[in-house]
Amino acid sequence: MITLMVVLNVSEDIEAKIRRLRELGKASAEPEVPKTAAPPVKKPPKKPRTVGSIRRRERRKRILTGAAIVLVVILIISVGAYVYMENRAAQQLADQKNQKLREVYTYFKGDIVNASKNCTAKPIEIRKELVNRIKAAQSLDELEAIDVKAAYDQAVGEYKECLAKIERLKYEKVLNQTKAEKIREIETDFQALLAMPLPDDIRADVVDSMKSLEEQVTSAKTIEQVNSVNPDPYLLELWRDYYYYRIDIIPGQEVILEKGNVKRIVSKADAKAILGGILDYRELMEYNVYKVEYVDIALVLTRDRINGAFLAPGDKVMVFAKNATNSPFIEIANEGYVQLVLLPTDAGLISVDEAQSQSSSSSTSSSTQYSEDHSTTYSPGDSTISDGQSTSDTYTNTQSSSQSASASYSYSVDLTEILKAIAAGKIQASDEVREQLRAYGWEIVDLEKESGMLVLKPDAQFLVVIRVPSIFVPDILSNQQYLYIAKIAT
């Protein structure tokens, strides 16, 4: 624009100079006379030309020719100057355009162009618009009016806003997925409780708690808020309420608590205390509560596995099992009652041997003895010679007598056969015999205690009838060969 104005000013100056030259030419050809208004006159007749007039005409012609030459020269110079200025302005404009384009591509590169393809076309459109405006600019002023930095800042702002929007949409997508997963998790956790036979009030509490948790998840604004929603405390309280309800509806004062392979009889208060001390509902779910139903079961066990057989009806016992030499004892039943203990058959075999003897003896003796000795000694020289003779007579008289007498008897009784005979009515005074037998069995054990002597062997088998809750029976029967019965001390 500035170049164009310079060219126009130069052109105006040339035209002004040409006009002045024309006026000078006219002034030299026709001297100025004062302008006075004169009445119109008729055209005088044409006079013949004089030499002066011809000379003036020639001089004027030369002036006009010189002026024309000057004008042509001036026009050529003006055109050349104009063309030069135009070319210079065009080159300057082109250089400025290239500089502007380099500025554009310096700013609009990298992430703002590459990443914006996935984000928004606005930065690319702004760059394209800037390039088109720069290429279409006709002057330096128009080119200077293009603010690349401001356009870049606008593009960066829109790009960041777009990225923030994309991140927000991604976050919202992840947030919604997290919410959906959390709601499914809550419903899954509550489903196990809802599948139980709940009373109406507890079921209503379960449904209300589940809906409350789902509303908390739905209204959460961040993933952290969603993850902070924890159904465990609600489920712990609700599962406790359910177990307390189960305990309360069971008749009696005792219940059976089962966890895994361990079952035990406890009072209702103890059962609630045990369950109330659990802080994780998942552990609480491992328990089962059963009604106590007693059954009688008969076991044939060796004496050393039933408390030495020192049991009596009514004793409270516990049942254990050990199925291998090095394995630990496991508790089968923590409570049961002895109903009956029967002695083994070898305790009903009685064998007695008795013997008696008497003897007497007497003896008399007398003795008479006679003896006679003769001896002679002489010494011829240094030697001594002895000669002797002895005679002895003995008379003995002995008398003896002895007398002896002996008696023995034995008997063997099989109490089993006696019981059979009583049952068949083949024994007289069977009531008296029955009463004696009733006390016989336990008198043996009592005599063992009093005398401190073991009469029956440790491997002697006893029949024991115990009363236990029915839930223990499968475990007792499956471990019958490894059972041990212990009396509970009171």
Helices and strands as residue ranges (DSSP letters): H 2-29, H 51-107, H 111-114, H 116-119, H 122-136, H 140-144, H 148-194, H 200-218, H 223-227, H 232-249, E 254-259, E 262-267, H 268-276, H 281-284, E 287-291, E 294-302, G 303-305, G 307-309, E 316-321, E 330-342, G 345-348, E 349-378, E 385-414, H 415-424, H 430-451, E 461-469, G 470-472, H 473-478, G 480-482, E 483-487
